[in-house]
Structures are given as structure tokens and as C-alpha cells.
Amino acid sequence: MAPFRTYGTRSEIPTTSVKKTADPIANSSTRRERESQWRSEQTTKLQKMGLVGPLALMVMCAMVGTVAYSRASLRTSLPTGGATMGTIESGEPHTAYLKTSKPSGLQHDDISAAKPTSEVAATVASDSGSGDVLMLKVYNDDYSKAPASLGSGYYKWEYNLEPGRVNHMEVSVDSTEEDTTEYTWYVLDDDSSTTVKDAVHEKTAKKVSYTPRLNDAGSVFAFAVVRKDSSGAVLSTQRFQVACKYVRREFRELSEADKTSYFDALSIIYHTQTEEGKDTYGSKFRGSGARRVCVVSMDRLHACAPNAQPRILPHPPRPLPSVPDYFVKKHLGAMTLEACTPWHDSEVFVTTHAAFNLEYEGSLRSIDESLSAHYWEITEDNSRYAENWATQSPIFSADMFGSFDFSTSSEHAYLADGRFTDVTFPTCDDDDASCPEHSIYGYMIDSNSYQSGATLERAGSACGIPTTSKLPGCQFAERAMSSKNLHKFWANVELRYHGDQHGLIGGVRGCKFEVATELSEFAHNTTVMRYAEDIVLFMSIWGRTLFAQDDMDLGDYSGTVVCPHSTDDCVDDTDCTCSLPTVLEAIDNGSFDLDYAINVLTETGLYSDIAGARGWAAMFDAAADDGDDISIDNWQNAFVDLDTKQTEALILYTAKQAAYHPRSIMAYALSLGSVNDPIFWAGHNSWERMWHWKRIESVTATDHEKTWWNSWNESDVLADSNAATCTWSAGAESTLPFFDLMKDESTENKYYTNKDMLRMFHPDNKALPHIYDSLEYNHCTGDLSDNDDVDVQHADFRTNLMSSVRKKMAQKYGAKVERGYTDHEATQLNSYYESLFHLKTLDNYEDRPIYEGTYSP
């Protein structure tokens, strides 16, 4: 049995409660409709029992309260509700369920204990009145409609107040007559809020208004409304449980005012360094901004930020000292030195990126407390715009993340418009041990990036041809939401639904061998061009494995890998990248042909990568009389739907591409340094909406399925040849540099573990400060299991190619761990992680990763 442990399961919803539809892609009847039907059925039953008038009203209210609150209490209550984690012991894996407990909100029998006790108790106990059922509407000045995810069987709360906005709660009766009655509001449970009673308690009005503050997020309030006639006689009473959470919305659903506020705040984050921002906006501010200085080189004004002072530097420009900024530095990691990533390549992607989103949200709210980390549902762009997403989607417009400049002849691919045209990479001096990962220009970006300029670029093209691939579509969302456990969900999300969009959006420039030139004969063949794009995007990441083999002799055909270690190694920009000089020489002197290309692909491992992605075996022919050391006799099968001539052209092009690493692989395409592009926050949020849906959906699963869904993979990362996750971050009990992101007593004054976050990020956790506006995918129609779609096949091909890179990186990590780290490497890594675990006063600070030098070269 695989070593899984279970953390944070839920009790099954009682059969009397409303369950959500198992398919979010199809519309279902709303909870209100079903509850209305339920009330009608219960009224008929009461009449048959002879219960009418006030007595029937009291019984009905009791039944409504019991059903509503039994649903809330029987579903597992997470932090702040008193739940405790079962003890996990060593040995065989087992299930540790959370104890269920009542939520801190009002229970159906708590009303007599509310203040003022005598008045409220007497009012509720009154037997006078018509017993009309009160209806509640909750909305705010920015959004007149409640989120579709509420009152529809998804989240367990039907009503929600949004912090930082002017909210309105309005009651009414279902009657055609003019309503002249009086309504009085009572706060029965303020959930420790310091503001809700002043705004609502004992207010007499049909509509009351309330603006919750930031600290109210993650609360659930209990209200009672008493309806009286003009004589003061009580006609009816009703209680309501109302959550207080931020709402994450799809960007296209934002109000104009909200959209402007969001992108203004995002611009501040990308133009302000963390320490500077903390002085202005408070301790929760985290930045991604470079130092406010203009770096001027021969070709362009670089690194221009507001109020910057120009300076002229030689070309290539050398970085100016600055503080490497928070989000970029943290997400970037120390892959080149450590040989692993703490936040990717396993289930840790899910927990840590959800935590990144909350840190980002905290930074947004330090600027404007009404804001949320809104999301971009990329499958909508697939459905709406197909291959034209880059030109037609409003996501890529001046109002949002900026438009592409599609000129493939320009040396650079700067954003065409919007707030982020002058965003620059934070820099790090070589003497700063706390930021070991950076380019040879000192930019805080993947070390295999050779972009000489500091200004953000986004290409929308791949080595000279415009991107024509569609963004991940509904088929990939369906795969993720069909996952049976967290491990499979992670794989479907990070490697397929999410991962593929990095290269498509970022793009690749600075190629020595342009697709349009090398494959000009097939310019109008869409299949050939699609494969060329697939290969270019894959090899932009594959280059990291080439970079890691610097100075290594790969074989007679490929020769030695040569990579510059600093700008001093570069004569000009064109040679400032990794290359295979032996192959380049063969191309120049005319000895480069198909046999040569196949041998280059074999020595570099690219041939087996393509074979593996295609699912066919590369058959080696070592015959001594063919004039070659190695040849492969079935190269014609390398690509589906191509003839021999087309396949030969692609093989030749792939080998040429291996000989010269593109100089400008855009920040977003490189994944680890992708936080340098503000669109990172849009593309790294929509998958979390799926996670909410999956964990709510799991309530209908069998006990076995629930156990696996709420489990953490405790297998040895080093034994998994497919994972390059750092061992120190991969376990359930691993201590990670995230803290104080929501109300949670059990993690107070502590850094979080994966186990903590698996529990805390449960959508039923009252303290979780956010919900999503919708959990449905109504734009997804048709047969989503159709894997014969050409776009799906090419996306799968790219994903399979990337899997080969993951395996190589995992192997290199295993070899590095077995060899050990040098004293210098250990010192740098410890400095880096001390900067991430920056609060030494937290109780488990000593549980941070600490490296020791055990290897002497």
C-alpha cells in the first residue's frame, strides 16, 4: 500500500441537507427552489396534523433552524470551531479524521442565550403573528447579485458579507400587499467582530448596511429579525447565518471600479520594493518591484520605474545593487544550487501556491482592503477565442495585463500598452548569498535565462512564428476535476491544466535558428508549424538540463556544452547563451546532415524525449558498416501525421535548436521566475477554484475515496524518479515559510506545515477568508472525454515532453543529494532559507531547512 496519511476529512452531509450536483458543468436547481419546495411540503404536513397559525410557525421555525444548523455542524468544522487533529503515529499509514464540532455561530437552540436575553427570548417565544417566512437578500454597492456559488448546494453558507465593501441586508415577506410592518435586527453571535453589533444590533429597518473590516474575514454571524405590526405585536421571527468572506471573481466579471482598483494595486506591487511598501502600506505588504532606477543601454531605456533617476551603463548592461524582492525571490527558489524546487513537482504545489495567493491577497489588501486575488479562467478563452486568444481576449488589453507586441522581427517583445510596460526584474548582487538563483546579468530570474535587458517581455511567439496553440481547454479542466485523490489532482493541474500555459503566454525570442527561415518550405503546413512550436516551447525548459551539463562532453557529434558564467565571458549578446560549438561548426562547414542530427538528438537525450512523448520505441542500430557510431532506423515515425520529408526537416531543426539556447526566453515561460510577470497571479488562481469544488464534491464519495482525497503522499521523493521536489518541503509535516494567513489557533505563532494547510484550505473552514464567485463551468459543453482533438493531442505531446525534463531534473537532484553539498553551497542555501523564514520568534523556526557541507570536490 502506498504510504498516504489522511488530514482534514469531513463528515458526510446528512441526507436532509441539500447536496451539490456532481457535475459543475451542468446547471442545477438552486437551493432556494428546493428549500421553498421543502417548506411547502412541511406546511402541508403540519396542516394535516392540525397545526396552524402561530403554533405551526413556531414548529416550522424550529425545523428550519434544526436543518440549517445541523448541516453546518455535521459537516466537519475546521479551525476556530474546536476541531482537533487525530494523532498520527509512525508505522503503517492510517486515517486520522477531524472530530466534528458545532460551528461558533448560533445553534438552533441558542437563541435564548443571546443578548439582550429577556427581550429576544420573549420575542421568539411569542405566539402571535401570521408566521410569514422572511426572505433575506444580501448584496453590496459594487455587486447587486450574490455569488452563484452561494445558496446552490456548494458552499455551506447561503449568504455572505464582503469585507471592505458597503453591504446591505434586506428582508421582505412574500406578499403582494404593501408591507407596513416594522423589522428589528438582532446580532445573536458577532463571532468576535468589533464592528457588526454597532452597525446592525437593535436597528429597526427593512434594510441595514454594514461594512466589515479586514479582520472580520473568516467570520460567520448569526442574526435574528423580528417583524411587528404597528401595534407592536410580533408577526414573525427568523434567524439567518451569514458568512463574512472575500469573493474571488473571474476578471471579466469585475465591476469597472473594482477592476481599476485591482490593477492599480497590482501596479503598485510591481513598482514598489517590499521594504519601501511596508513603510507606506504596513507589514502585510509584499512587493515584486525593482529598484527605482533607469538603466540605459545602447538599444533601449531599461528598468524605468516611477520617479527613477536615469543612469547610462555599458552594453551589455550590468545590474545595479538592489534588494531582491519578496515574491520573485521566494517563488524562484535556488534550483541551480539546490537542484530541486520547494514549491513544485508534487502535491506541495497545491498547498504552497494556495499560500502564495493568500500572501499576495494580503499585499493587495494592505493597499485597498476590499480587494481579492481574482482569477482568470483560461478554459473560457479556449472556448471563446480558440487560437486567437492572444489578440482577442480582454485579459491581454491595456485595462488588464497589457497587450502583446506581435512584431516577430523586433529584437524585443515589450508589452505594447497598459500599467506594466515598465516593469523590470529585481536584481541581486553576486555577493548576496541570500539570492543564489539569478541570471548572469544579476536579474532575479531562472539562471538559464540570457535576456540581457531588465524590462519585462512577453512574446506570444516561438522563434519567429506567432503562437497558434489554444490555451488549455475544458478537457483539461475535466481531467483535473475527475481526479480521485490529491496526488492525481496535482498532476492534472500543475502538469496539464496549468503548466502548459506558461510557454504559450511567455514565448521565446532570440533564436539563432528561426522557425520561419529553417522550415520556410512548410510555412503553410499547420501540422509542421504546430510541431515546431511544440518543440521550441519544450526546449526552452529543456535548456535548463543543458545548462546543468556545462563543460560536459556529450559525445563525438554534440561535443562539449559551453555556457557563460558571467557577462565577462560574452563578446556580445549573440554568444551570451549556452551552445554546442561542435554542432554549430558542423552546420557552418556543411557536414551537418540527417545522420549527424539524429546522433546529436541521441547524445543530448532529445531523441528519447520525443520518442517517449509520442509513445513509440527508438530502435538503435549499432551496425558497424553504416559509417556512424549510432543510427536509428525508424526516425520516420517520430511525428504523427507527417510524411518523411516533413519529419526529416523537423529532426534537422530540433538538432539545430539544441545547439543554441535561445537568448530571450520570457520570464513567464520559465516557470520559476514567472512571478516577474504580473499575469502570474491571474494564471495561478483558477486551479484553486477546482480544489474547492473537488473537496466539496468529495462529501458524496465513499469512505475509501474520501480517505484518499484528503491524504498526503508520504512516499520518498528521492525514490520517485519523476519528482524534483525538495525533500525538506515534500512531507506532510514539512515546515514551510508561510504563517499568519488566516485565523487559526493551532498554528498561532508558527510556520505552517503541509498538513496544516491541507486542513486550513478546506472550503468548509469557516476561517478561510475567501470563497469563489462560481464553481461551475457552464461554458464547457460537448464530449469532454474526446482525446482525439488535435489541440488536445498537441497539448498532451508538450506535457509528455516536459515529463522527460522532470525525470532528468529528478535524477540530477538524487545524484546531488547522494554526493552532498559543499560548504559554500550549504552556506548560500542556509542564507537563502533564513531570509524566507525571516521571523525568528516563531515557535518552530528551528524546523526550517538547514544544510551542512558534506562534499569536498
Summary of the structure (lengths in Angstrom):
residues: 857
radius of gyration: 29.8
end to end distance: 40.2
largest distance: 109.7
contacts: 2892
relative contact order: 0.12
helix: 40%
strand: 12%
